[in-house]
Amino acid sequence: MDPMEKIFGKTAQMTVLKNLIEKQNEPTYLSGIAEETGLSHASVSRVIIPLIAADIVREKLLGKQIRIFQLNMENEATNVIIDFYNKINQIIN
């Protein structure tokens, strides 16, 4: 079991956040996150909204319908979350 799941349980939002942390330097699409996490497109779309509202994730429009997402590395909270994620993985693994 993943160290974060051991502590916080498995939720769609945690799954999406973990995926974005693991690919923090790569912009991605909703469909890419859905495919990599096994979540539905609708679930990813629903749980990414609060991450965008908290400015942890940045959304960028490409054209009229295509959206890409990436962690906001300029946000202090994002960096704290990444640091916590890395440290907890070192301790529990």
C-alpha positions in Angstrom: 0.0 0.0 0.0 1.2 3.5 -0.8 2.4 5.4 2.3 0.0 8.3 1.7 -2.9 5.9 1.5 -1.8 4.3 4.7 -2.2 7.6 6.5 -5.0 9.4 4.6 -6.9 6.6 2.9 -7.5 6.4 -0.8 -9.5 9.2 -2.1 -9.9 10.5 -5.7 -8.4 13.9 -4.8 -5.4 12.3 -3.1 -4.9 10.1 -6.1 -5.0 13.0 -8.5 -2.6 15.1 -6.3 -0.2 12.2 -6.0 -0.2 11.8 -9.8 0.5 15.5 -10.2 3.3 15.4 -7.6 5.0 12.4 -9.3 4.9 14.3 -12.6 5.4 17.8 -11.2 7.5 19.1 -14.1 5.1 17.7 -16.8 1.9 19.4 -17.9 -0.9 16.9 -18.3 -4.5 16.6 -19.5 -7.6 15.4 -17.6 -7.7 12.3 -19.8 -4.0 11.6 -19.1 -4.6 11.9 -15.3 -7.7 9.6 -15.6 -5.8 7.0 -17.6 -2.8 7.0 -15.3 -4.9 6.8 -12.1 -7.7 4.6 -13.2 -10.2 7.3 -12.2 -13.0 8.4 -14.5 -12.6 11.6 -16.5 -15.6 13.0 -14.5 -14.0 12.2 -11.1 -10.7 13.8 -12.1 -12.6 16.9 -13.3 -14.5 17.1 -10.1 -11.6 16.7 -7.7 -9.2 18.9 -9.5 -11.4 22.0 -9.0 -10.6 22.5 -5.3 -6.9 22.1 -6.1 -7.1 24.8 -8.8 -9.2 27.0 -6.4 -6.4 26.7 -3.7 -3.8 27.6 -6.4 -2.0 24.3 -5.9 -2.7 23.4 -9.5 -2.6 25.7 -12.5 -5.0 25.3 -15.4 -4.1 26.6 -18.8 -6.5 26.6 -21.8 -5.1 25.5 -25.2 -7.7 26.5 -27.7 -11.4 26.4 -26.7 -11.7 23.0 -25.1 -8.3 21.6 -24.3 -7.1 22.2 -20.7 -3.7 21.3 -19.3 -2.8 21.1 -15.6 0.4 21.4 -13.7 1.4 21.9 -10.1 1.9 25.6 -9.2 5.5 25.5 -8.1 5.4 29.2 -7.2 2.8 28.5 -4.4 4.4 27.9 -1.0 1.6 25.4 -0.1 2.4 23.3 -3.1 6.0 23.1 -2.1 5.1 22.1 1.5 2.8 19.4 0.1 5.6 18.0 -2.1 8.1 18.2 0.7 5.7 16.3 3.0 5.0 13.7 0.3 8.7 13.1 -0.3 9.5 12.9 3.4 6.6 10.6 4.3 7.6 8.2 1.4 11.2 8.1 2.8 10.0 7.3 6.3 7.3 4.8 5.6 8.9 2.9 2.6 
